Amino acid sequence: MTETAAAPPRNERAASSSRRGMAAMLGLTGVGVLLVLTAVGRVWAEGRVGGQLELSVSGSAVSGLPGGLALVALAAAVAVFAVRGVGRMVVGGLTVVAGLGAAAAAVAGAFDGSALDAEAGRKLALMSAQAEQVSHTAWPWVAAFGGLLLAVAGLVTLRAGRGWPAMGARYDAPTRQAKAARPAKAGRPSTPAELWQALDRGEDPTR
C-alpha cells in the first residue's frame, strides 16, 4: 500500500504564495517600466510641413507624463520592501495611480498633434505653422499597455502585500539596532560582590 504524501504545512504554503505574489509584482513592474520607457523614446507622430519637409516627434516630446510616472512606479516597487502595513498599502495605491496616469497620458498622446505643430513652427520659424498629412504610430499604445501593467502590479501589492517580508533589522537606523542589541538593565547591586562586579563592567551602581 502506497502512503499518501502529507500536505505541506500552512506556513510553507503561505510563504510560497508570498513569493509568487512578490515575483508577479516585480515582473509586472519591470515589464511595464521597460515598455513605457522604450515607447516614449520612439516616434509617436509623423507629418509634413510645406508639402516637402518631413516631421516626426518622439513620445517624450508629445508628453513627459508616461515616462515620469513609470519611474514613480519603479521607485514605489522598491519602496514596497522598506515599509510595512499601511505604508505598503499607500505605496501600492501610488503604483496604481501612476500606472493608470501613464496609460491615460499615452492614449491622449496617440491623438495629439500639437507637438508636431510645434516642431513645424520650429523648423519654419513660424509660430502659426501646422503639420500636414499627420499620422500616428503604434508606440503610444505600447506605452499605454505598459502603464496598465504597472497598475496591475499596484493591485497585486494592495491585495497581497501585507504578507510580504520587509527588509531585515540590519537596515534599521543604528540607534534602533543598538537599542535592540542592548541587554535589559539589571537591578541595583545588593551585595558588595555585585557592587564590585558592576564597577568592573564600567557601570554606575548608584543609578
C-alpha positions as CSV (number, residue, x, y, z in Angstrom):
1,M,0.0,0.0,0.0
2,T,1.4,3.4,-1.0
3,E,1.4,6.2,1.5
4,T,-0.3,9.4,0.7
5,A,2.1,12.4,0.7
6,A,1.4,14.7,3.6
7,A,0.1,18.2,2.6
8,P,2.7,21.0,3.1
9,P,2.3,22.9,6.4
10,R,0.2,26.1,6.3
11,N,3.2,28.4,6.9
12,E,5.1,26.8,3.9
13,R,2.0,27.4,1.7
14,A,1.8,31.0,2.8
15,A,5.5,31.6,2.2
16,S,5.2,30.1,-1.3
17,S,2.2,32.2,-2.1
18,S,4.0,35.3,-0.8
19,R,7.0,34.6,-3.0
20,R,4.7,34.2,-6.0
21,G,3.0,37.5,-5.3
22,M,6.3,39.3,-4.9
23,A,7.6,37.8,-8.2
24,A,4.4,38.8,-10.0
25,M,4.6,42.3,-8.7
26,L,8.3,42.7,-9.7
27,G,7.8,41.1,-13.1
28,L,4.8,43.3,-14.0
29,T,6.7,46.4,-12.8
30,G,9.8,45.5,-14.7
31,V,8.0,44.8,-18.0
32,G,5.7,47.8,-17.6
33,V,8.5,50.2,-17.0
34,L,10.5,48.7,-19.9
35,L,7.6,49.1,-22.3
36,V,6.8,52.7,-21.3
37,L,10.4,53.9,-21.3
38,T,11.1,52.2,-24.7
39,A,7.9,53.6,-26.2
40,V,8.5,57.2,-25.2
41,G,11.8,57.2,-26.9
42,R,10.3,56.2,-30.3
43,V,8.4,58.2,-32.9
44,W,4.8,58.8,-32.0
45,A,3.7,61.1,-34.8
46,E,4.8,62.0,-38.3
47,G,3.8,64.6,-40.8
48,R,4.9,67.2,-43.3
49,V,5.1,70.9,-43.5
50,G,5.2,73.0,-46.6
51,G,4.4,69.9,-48.6
52,Q,8.1,68.9,-48.6
53,L,9.7,68.9,-45.2
54,E,9.1,65.8,-43.2
55,L,8.5,65.9,-39.4
56,S,8.5,63.5,-36.6
57,V,8.2,63.7,-32.8
58,S,9.0,61.1,-30.1
59,G,6.8,60.2,-27.2
60,S,8.8,62.3,-24.8
61,A,8.2,65.3,-27.0
62,V,4.5,64.6,-27.0
63,S,4.2,64.2,-23.3
64,G,6.6,63.7,-20.4
65,L,4.0,62.1,-18.2
66,P,4.2,58.4,-19.2
67,G,8.0,58.2,-18.7
68,G,7.9,60.2,-15.4
69,L,5.1,58.2,-14.0
70,A,6.8,54.9,-15.0
71,L,9.8,56.0,-12.9
72,V,7.5,56.8,-10.0
73,A,6.0,53.3,-10.2
74,L,9.6,51.8,-10.3
75,A,10.5,53.7,-7.2
76,A,7.3,52.6,-5.5
77,A,8.2,48.9,-6.3
78,V,11.5,49.3,-4.5
79,A,9.8,51.2,-1.6
80,V,7.4,48.2,-1.0
81,F,10.2,46.3,0.8
82,A,11.1,49.3,3.0
83,V,7.7,49.8,4.5
84,R,5.1,47.7,6.3
85,G,1.4,47.7,7.0
86,V,-0.5,50.8,6.0
87,G,2.6,52.3,4.4
88,R,2.8,49.3,2.0
89,M,-0.8,49.8,1.0
90,V,-0.1,53.5,0.3
91,V,2.8,52.5,-1.9
92,G,0.6,50.0,-3.8
93,G,-2.1,52.7,-4.3
94,L,0.5,55.1,-5.6
95,T,1.6,52.5,-8.1
96,V,-1.9,52.0,-9.3
97,V,-2.4,55.7,-9.8
98,A,1.0,56.1,-11.5
99,G,0.2,53.2,-13.9
100,L,-3.2,54.5,-14.8
101,G,-1.9,58.0,-15.3
102,A,0.9,56.8,-17.6
103,A,-1.7,54.8,-19.6
104,A,-4.1,57.7,-19.9
105,A,-1.3,60.2,-20.9
106,A,-0.1,57.7,-23.6
107,V,-3.7,57.3,-25.0
108,A,-4.1,61.1,-25.1
109,G,-0.7,61.3,-26.9
110,A,-1.9,58.9,-29.6
111,F,-4.3,61.6,-30.9
112,D,-2.2,64.7,-30.1
113,G,-0.8,66.7,-33.0
114,S,0.3,69.8,-31.0
115,A,3.8,68.5,-30.6
116,L,4.1,68.0,-34.4
117,D,2.7,71.6,-35.0
118,A,5.3,72.9,-32.5
119,E,8.0,71.1,-34.4
120,A,6.7,72.5,-37.7
121,G,6.8,76.0,-36.3
122,R,10.4,75.5,-35.0
123,K,11.7,74.3,-38.4
124,L,10.0,77.1,-40.3
125,A,10.4,79.7,-37.6
126,L,6.7,80.4,-37.8
127,M,4.5,80.4,-34.7
128,S,1.4,79.5,-36.7
129,A,2.8,76.7,-38.8
130,Q,0.8,73.5,-38.8
131,A,1.8,70.0,-39.8
132,E,0.0,68.3,-42.7
133,Q,-0.6,64.6,-43.5
134,V,-0.3,63.8,-39.9
135,S,-0.1,60.1,-38.9
136,H,0.5,58.4,-35.6
137,T,2.4,55.2,-34.8
138,A,1.5,52.3,-32.5
139,W,4.1,53.3,-29.9
140,P,1.6,55.3,-27.7
141,W,-0.4,52.2,-27.4
142,V,2.6,50.2,-26.3
143,A,3.2,52.8,-23.6
144,A,-0.4,52.6,-22.6
145,F,-0.2,48.8,-22.2
146,G,2.9,49.2,-20.1
147,G,1.1,51.7,-17.9
148,L,-1.7,49.2,-17.4
149,L,0.8,46.5,-16.3
150,L,2.1,48.9,-13.7
151,A,-1.4,49.5,-12.4
152,V,-1.9,45.7,-12.1
153,A,1.4,45.5,-10.2
154,G,0.0,48.0,-7.8
155,L,-3.2,46.0,-7.4
156,V,-1.2,42.9,-6.6
157,T,0.6,44.9,-3.9
158,L,-2.8,46.0,-2.4
159,R,-4.2,42.5,-2.5
160,A,-1.2,40.5,-1.1
161,G,1.4,43.0,0.0
162,R,0.6,42.8,3.7
163,G,2.1,39.3,3.9
164,W,5.3,40.1,2.2
165,P,8.5,40.3,4.2
166,A,10.2,43.6,4.7
167,M,13.9,44.5,4.9
168,G,15.7,43.0,8.0
169,A,16.8,44.7,11.1
170,R,20.3,45.3,9.6
171,Y,18.7,48.1,7.5
172,D,17.3,49.9,10.6
173,A,18.9,53.0,11.9
174,P,22.0,52.4,14.0
175,T,20.3,53.8,17.2
176,R,17.5,51.3,16.8
177,Q,19.9,48.5,16.3
178,A,21.9,49.5,19.4
179,K,18.8,49.7,21.5
180,A,17.6,46.3,20.3
181,A,21.0,44.7,21.0
182,R,21.4,46.3,24.4
183,P,20.5,43.9,27.3
184,A,17.9,44.8,29.8
185,K,19.2,46.8,32.6
186,A,19.7,44.8,35.8
187,G,18.6,45.9,39.2
188,R,20.9,47.7,41.6
189,P,23.7,45.5,43.2
190,S,22.5,44.3,46.5
191,T,25.8,42.8,47.8
192,P,29.5,44.1,47.9
193,A,30.5,41.5,45.4
194,E,27.8,42.6,42.9
195,L,28.9,46.2,43.5
196,W,32.5,45.5,42.6
197,Q,31.4,43.5,39.5
198,A,29.3,46.4,38.3
199,L,32.3,48.8,38.8
200,D,34.5,46.4,36.8
201,R,32.0,46.5,34.0
202,G,32.1,50.3,33.9
203,E,28.6,50.7,35.2
204,D,27.4,53.2,37.8
205,P,25.8,51.1,40.6
206,T,24.2,54.1,42.2
207,R,21.8,54.5,39.2
